[in-house]
Amino acid sequence: MSNVVQKGMAQEERAHRSGEGEAMIKAHAQFPTAGSARASVVRVERSAAVVSRIGRDGAISRCSVERGPDSQEAFFARIVEAAGDQDRLIVVGRGASRLAFEREYVEICHRPDRLVDVPAEK
């Protein structure tokens, strides 16, 4: 895993643990065009997801995706859209939500080769 991806994941994890993630995410809500991301990190939970995109220039941008009243499939489709057309996708999270999202990503994008395997959270 590249240093840029590791740095983005570490920043995301610190924000998630500290409870500061929401304010930080809202400050970075606008993403560049979908084709400009080289990697995305998705932290998926049952009712929300945080998507961090790492651009070709190394810049990191973030947004949150709330599930709201949407079905799981519609929620996952919005996460895929937020992640953009990247070279790699790293998915973190706990349990069934992570696995279900990975399956939906493959069904939507037909690109299982882009998923980067990371150990599941306990």
Backbone bond lengths (Angstrom), bond angles and torsions (degrees), N, CA, C in turn:
res aa  C-N    CA-C-N  psi(-1)  N-CA   C-N-CA  omega(-1)  CA-C   N-CA-C  phi
1 M - - - 1.447 - - 1.527 108.05 -
2 S 1.322 117.42 137.46 1.458 120.54 -177.02 1.521 111.29 -71.17
3 N 1.330 115.71 160.35 1.463 121.03 177.95 1.518 111.69 -62.09
4 V 1.337 117.42 -35.13 1.459 121.13 179.93 1.518 110.23 -65.17
5 V 1.332 117.57 -43.85 1.459 121.24 178.78 1.523 110.16 -65.21
6 Q 1.331 117.41 -43.64 1.461 120.40 178.63 1.515 110.79 -61.77
7 K 1.330 117.78 -42.01 1.461 121.72 179.22 1.526 110.20 -62.39
8 G 1.312 117.17 -44.40 1.466 120.57 179.04 1.509 112.22 -62.88
9 M 1.330 116.81 -41.35 1.458 120.36 178.69 1.524 110.32 -66.18
10 A 1.316 117.85 -40.92 1.470 121.06 -179.85 1.519 110.58 -64.67
11 Q 1.331 117.94 -42.74 1.457 120.83 177.84 1.517 110.97 -62.34
12 E 1.318 116.27 -42.58 1.455 121.09 -179.68 1.528 110.97 -63.76
13 E 1.323 117.05 -43.21 1.459 121.18 -179.40 1.523 110.65 -65.40
14 R 1.341 118.43 -41.34 1.469 120.94 177.69 1.519 110.61 -62.11
15 A 1.309 116.97 -43.21 1.465 120.72 -179.90 1.526 110.58 -65.01
16 H 1.330 116.46 -40.23 1.461 120.26 -179.56 1.526 110.60 -65.01
17 R 1.346 116.99 -45.70 1.464 121.10 -178.70 1.514 112.32 -68.10
18 S 1.323 118.13 -34.79 1.460 121.10 -175.49 1.522 112.69 -82.64
19 G 1.328 117.21 -12.00 1.456 120.02 -177.50 1.525 112.59 80.59
20 E 1.323 118.07 3.58 1.452 121.90 -179.24 1.518 112.11 -88.93
21 G 1.290 117.16 -3.19 1.459 121.43 -173.70 1.503 114.03 -58.19
22 E 1.330 118.48 -41.51 1.454 120.95 -174.64 1.525 111.91 -62.06
23 A 1.335 117.45 -46.02 1.461 119.94 179.34 1.527 110.34 -64.58
24 M 1.316 116.91 -40.71 1.451 120.96 -179.48 1.528 110.26 -66.95
25 I 1.309 117.03 -39.12 1.459 120.94 -178.81 1.520 110.40 -65.72
26 K 1.329 117.17 -45.23 1.458 120.09 -179.26 1.521 111.38 -62.06
27 A 1.318 117.76 -30.04 1.457 120.96 179.03 1.521 111.92 -72.52
28 H 1.325 118.45 -16.72 1.466 122.71 -177.88 1.525 110.97 -121.65
29 A 1.317 117.51 39.33 1.456 120.60 -171.10 1.524 114.37 -74.47
30 Q 1.326 119.03 -22.48 1.450 120.70 -177.16 1.523 110.71 -95.21
31 F 1.322 116.59 126.08 1.451 121.83 179.05 1.515 110.09 -99.33
32 P 1.334 116.59 154.26 1.464 118.85 169.27 1.529 108.91 -68.74
33 T 1.306 116.96 179.59 1.459 119.82 -178.87 1.519 110.86 -59.05
34 A 1.323 116.47 151.23 1.466 122.19 -173.04 1.521 112.76 -56.69
35 G 1.310 118.64 -35.23 1.449 120.93 -176.72 1.519 115.17 -72.73
36 S 1.329 117.69 -7.15 1.456 119.57 -174.49 1.528 113.38 -89.25
37 A 1.312 118.91 -7.10 1.464 120.30 -178.30 1.522 110.18 -85.03
38 R 1.334 116.24 139.93 1.456 118.67 174.56 1.517 109.97 -102.20
39 A 1.340 116.69 -23.05 1.459 120.60 176.79 1.515 108.83 -153.82
40 S 1.318 115.35 150.82 1.454 121.50 175.16 1.519 108.30 -131.91
41 V 1.322 114.73 144.48 1.452 121.81 174.36 1.518 106.18 -117.82
42 V 1.323 116.70 124.71 1.460 121.97 -179.45 1.519 108.27 -115.54
43 R 1.333 115.70 124.60 1.464 120.96 170.86 1.514 105.35 -105.20
44 V 1.327 116.35 110.34 1.459 120.89 -174.11 1.529 110.03 -108.94
45 E 1.310 114.80 132.93 1.461 123.97 174.68 1.524 107.10 -123.59
46 R 1.313 117.24 179.44 1.465 120.16 -178.19 1.524 113.24 -64.19
47 S 1.343 117.41 -38.54 1.457 119.66 -173.05 1.525 114.32 -115.54
48 A 1.319 117.78 -2.30 1.463 119.84 -179.43 1.523 109.57 -159.69
49 A 1.319 114.22 161.91 1.464 120.58 175.80 1.515 108.31 -142.08
50 V 1.307 115.54 152.19 1.459 122.52 173.56 1.522 106.16 -117.70
51 V 1.313 115.74 128.00 1.456 121.51 -179.59 1.518 108.12 -115.69
52 S 1.318 116.32 121.68 1.459 122.62 175.73 1.520 107.22 -111.68
53 R 1.317 115.41 126.53 1.463 120.05 179.70 1.507 109.67 -113.25
54 I 1.307 115.15 135.57 1.453 122.20 179.49 1.519 107.17 -108.89
55 G 1.310 116.02 112.62 1.455 121.62 -176.25 1.516 112.19 -75.77
56 R 1.299 116.07 168.67 1.464 121.39 179.49 1.526 111.76 -62.39
57 D 1.330 116.65 -23.29 1.467 120.42 177.96 1.524 112.16 -88.96
58 G 1.339 118.09 0.95 1.459 122.11 179.35 1.514 113.96 91.63
59 A 1.330 117.89 -6.14 1.463 120.88 179.41 1.531 109.97 -70.09
60 I 1.323 115.88 141.13 1.464 121.80 179.74 1.517 108.53 -109.56
61 S 1.338 116.14 129.21 1.461 121.19 175.51 1.515 108.03 -126.77
62 R 1.325 115.99 151.81 1.468 120.51 -175.70 1.520 111.31 -134.70
63 C 1.322 115.10 154.89 1.462 120.97 168.94 1.524 107.84 -152.05
64 S 1.305 115.21 160.76 1.460 119.28 175.05 1.521 108.27 -109.87
65 V 1.312 115.49 150.11 1.455 122.28 177.27 1.523 106.25 -125.15
66 E 1.319 115.74 114.64 1.465 121.21 178.87 1.522 108.89 -91.80
67 R 1.325 116.74 141.58 1.461 120.28 -179.53 1.522 111.19 -72.28
68 G 1.318 117.13 -45.15 1.462 119.89 -176.52 1.519 110.61 58.81
69 P 1.324 117.27 -142.71 1.475 120.18 -178.33 1.533 113.82 -84.07
70 D 1.329 118.01 1.44 1.466 121.57 -176.70 1.521 112.44 -64.23
71 S 1.322 115.07 153.82 1.463 120.70 171.13 1.522 108.28 -67.66
72 Q 1.316 116.05 164.18 1.462 119.66 178.27 1.521 110.98 -60.26
73 E 1.328 117.37 -40.43 1.463 120.77 -179.35 1.526 111.83 -63.61
74 A 1.334 117.18 -42.57 1.467 120.67 179.20 1.531 110.46 -67.52
75 F 1.318 117.00 -39.56 1.464 122.36 176.77 1.523 110.11 -60.38
76 F 1.323 117.20 -48.62 1.461 121.21 179.91 1.528 111.20 -64.05
77 A 1.324 117.82 -38.04 1.464 121.11 178.93 1.530 110.33 -62.65
78 R 1.330 117.79 -38.25 1.466 120.43 177.33 1.522 111.39 -68.04
79 I 1.327 117.21 -34.05 1.471 120.46 176.63 1.530 109.58 -66.14
80 V 1.322 117.05 -44.49 1.470 121.23 178.50 1.526 109.68 -59.43
81 E 1.322 117.04 -43.27 1.463 120.84 178.72 1.529 110.73 -62.03
82 A 1.331 117.42 -42.37 1.465 121.19 179.65 1.529 111.34 -65.94
83 A 1.333 116.94 -35.46 1.466 120.99 -179.60 1.523 111.36 -67.45
84 G 1.311 117.79 -30.56 1.456 121.53 177.40 1.518 112.77 79.22
85 D 1.315 114.84 -177.43 1.462 122.60 -178.63 1.522 108.38 -91.99
86 Q 1.305 116.32 83.63 1.451 122.76 -174.57 1.526 111.69 -101.56
87 D 1.329 115.11 167.42 1.459 120.30 176.54 1.521 111.35 -76.19
88 R 1.352 115.89 -34.22 1.466 121.22 -178.75 1.520 109.57 -138.31
89 L 1.325 115.77 148.92 1.459 122.00 176.02 1.521 108.14 -131.23
90 I 1.320 115.31 122.14 1.459 122.11 177.47 1.517 106.71 -107.28
91 V 1.324 116.81 125.18 1.464 121.63 -179.02 1.518 108.26 -114.41
92 V 1.327 115.80 125.31 1.454 121.26 175.91 1.520 108.36 -124.24
93 G 1.297 114.96 157.40 1.459 121.15 -178.70 1.515 108.73 148.12
94 R 1.296 115.07 -179.71 1.458 119.90 -176.52 1.526 111.50 -107.23
95 G 1.306 113.87 144.66 1.452 122.31 165.54 1.500 118.11 58.04
96 A 1.321 112.64 -141.55 1.453 121.77 -170.36 1.529 113.39 -64.96
97 S 1.326 117.78 -32.06 1.478 119.96 -178.68 1.521 111.17 -60.96
98 R 1.317 116.28 -42.78 1.464 120.34 -180.00 1.526 110.89 -63.74
99 L 1.309 116.16 -49.53 1.463 120.46 -179.02 1.520 111.42 -62.64
100 A 1.330 116.80 -43.19 1.463 120.15 179.46 1.523 111.01 -62.82
101 F 1.345 116.79 -40.13 1.463 119.28 178.57 1.528 111.02 -65.40
102 E 1.334 117.02 -44.03 1.470 119.43 179.47 1.525 110.93 -58.91
103 R 1.318 116.86 -41.45 1.476 120.30 178.57 1.525 111.08 -64.96
104 E 1.324 116.91 -42.32 1.464 120.28 179.49 1.530 110.68 -66.75
105 Y 1.329 117.59 -37.36 1.465 121.51 177.14 1.531 110.26 -58.78
106 V 1.317 116.08 -46.94 1.471 120.21 -179.96 1.523 110.20 -64.59
107 E 1.331 117.30 -38.99 1.460 119.89 179.23 1.527 111.71 -65.31
108 I 1.328 116.74 -38.85 1.468 120.83 -178.81 1.524 111.52 -76.21
109 C 1.330 116.80 -48.14 1.475 121.48 -171.45 1.518 114.66 -95.18
110 H 1.321 117.40 -18.54 1.467 121.43 -177.25 1.524 111.56 56.35
111 R 1.343 117.29 36.04 1.463 121.69 -178.22 1.530 111.24 -134.27
112 P 1.323 118.38 66.87 1.464 119.85 178.64 1.530 112.50 -63.16
113 D 1.329 116.51 -21.90 1.458 120.92 -179.64 1.523 112.79 -67.37
114 R 1.314 117.79 -16.65 1.467 120.76 -179.61 1.527 112.94 -85.39
115 L 1.317 117.41 -15.87 1.464 120.65 178.60 1.517 110.09 -72.92
116 V 1.320 116.56 129.27 1.456 122.45 177.67 1.524 106.81 -99.10
117 D 1.315 115.90 125.02 1.466 120.67 -177.89 1.517 110.27 -79.16
118 V 1.331 115.67 121.88 1.471 121.67 173.56 1.528 106.91 -125.34
119 P 1.334 117.59 150.85 1.464 119.59 -179.64 1.528 111.08 -59.37
120 A 1.320 115.64 141.75 1.468 121.28 178.87 1.517 110.32 -68.13
121 E 1.347 115.49 147.31 1.455 120.69 176.24 1.514 109.68 -74.51
122 K 1.326 115.52 150.29 1.463 120.09 178.86 1.499 111.47 -99.74
